[in-house]
Amino acid sequence: MTNREQEPQQSNFGRGMLYLGAILLLGLILVWYFDGRLNQLYNPNSDITSNKTDNYNEVILERNAYSHYVTSGKINGKDVEFFLDTGATSVSIPERIAQRLGLKKGRPYQASTANGIITVYATTLDNVQIGNIKLRNIEASINPQSNDDILLGMSFLKHLDFAQQGKQLILRQNIY
């Protein structure tokens, strides 16, 4: 094969690699875009609206695409995502997340869940924060059988006034 016969093959190969690169780049952009969009559908409260007056701190949460309230927050200063659950007695933290947060397992006890009776471990959270609402010494449990969300239960919510209006949930911490 002569040099002239090789030039069209090399040119076609180069063009093919260019097209393949462009398709891969477009694919990565689409994955990045749709991943962000899916996260926004699940947690529309990653950027929380907070209000403060002389009498209270207030956070307004938007309901997600699945009619639940999910929000970003902090446990002991570390970023987490909460699933608000008024049916949960306490804050319930999956064990893998508890390990990441450096939480210690306390005494074991039996808890009733949607999946039946399970053994969980008591722990106390130094602080829990959503927007400008920050509470200290919150009872929680470490759940070794959950791989899902942190359930923000009544051990946190009982310290707040909350009301649902349309597709919003308003949490209010009274300042004394």
C-alpha positions, -999 to +999 in steps of 0.1 A: +000+000+000+014+034-009+014+065+012-014+080-010-036+050-003-030+053+035-039+090+037-077+085+032-078+057+057-059+078+083-082+108+076-113+086+080-100+071+112-092+106+126-127+119+117-143+088+133-124+094+165-135+131+165-171+120+161-168+094+188-152+120+212-181+145+204-207+118+211-190+108+244-188+145+255-225+150+246-234+119+266-215+131+297-232+165+295-266+149+293-258+126+323-246+155+343-277+176+334-303+149+341-286+138+373-289+174+386-325+176+374-334+143+392-317+155+424-338+187+421-370+167+417-361+146+448-347+175+470-360+209+459-347+223+492-310+221+487-310+259+488-332+266+518-353+298+523-348+311+559-363+340+576-354+355+610-373+379+632-368+390+668-393+362+678-384+332+656-362+315+630-382+302+601-375+278+572-399+273+543-396+239+525-411+230+491-427+196+486-408+174+462-421+158+430-432+127+451-452+148+476-426+145+504-405+170+522-368+165+517-341+190+526-304+195+530-291+202+565-263+194+589-257+170+617-228+180+640-217+204+613-216+178+585-238+181+554-267+156+552-300+152+535-332+148+556-365+131+548-391+147+571-412+121+588-437+131+615-445+094+620-409+087+632-404+090+669-368+101+666-342+111+640-333+077+624-299+075+608-288+046+585-257+030+600-234+037+570-243+075+573-238+073+611-203+059+605-195+088+580-207+113+607-186+096+634-216+088+656-212+062+684-237+034+689-253+036+724-276+011+740-296-012+717-334-011+718-363-024+698-381+000+674-412-005+654-408+003+617-428-001+586-408-033+581-415-047+616-397-047+649-359-041+646-329-034+669-315+001+667-289+019+687-294+051+707-273+081+700-274+118+708-267+144+681-248+175+694-266+197+669-290+194+640-295+223+616-319+232+587-313+266+574-312+290+603-329+266+627-304+248+649-312+225+678-288+209+703-288+175+720-313+157+698-321+121+705-316+098+675-312+062+666-287+044+644-305+019+621-283-009+608-311-022+585-316+011+566-295+022+536-318+050+527-325+084+540-321+101+574-356+103+588-360+136+606-385+126+632-403+140+661-373+142+685-363+172+663-397+184+650-414+185+685-392+216+693-407+235+663-440+249+652-449+236+617-477+241+593-483+230+557-497+256+533-503+243+498-470+228+486-449+243+514-441+233+549-432+261+572-409+252+602-406+278+629-383+279+659-395+303+686-367+324+702-371+330+739 
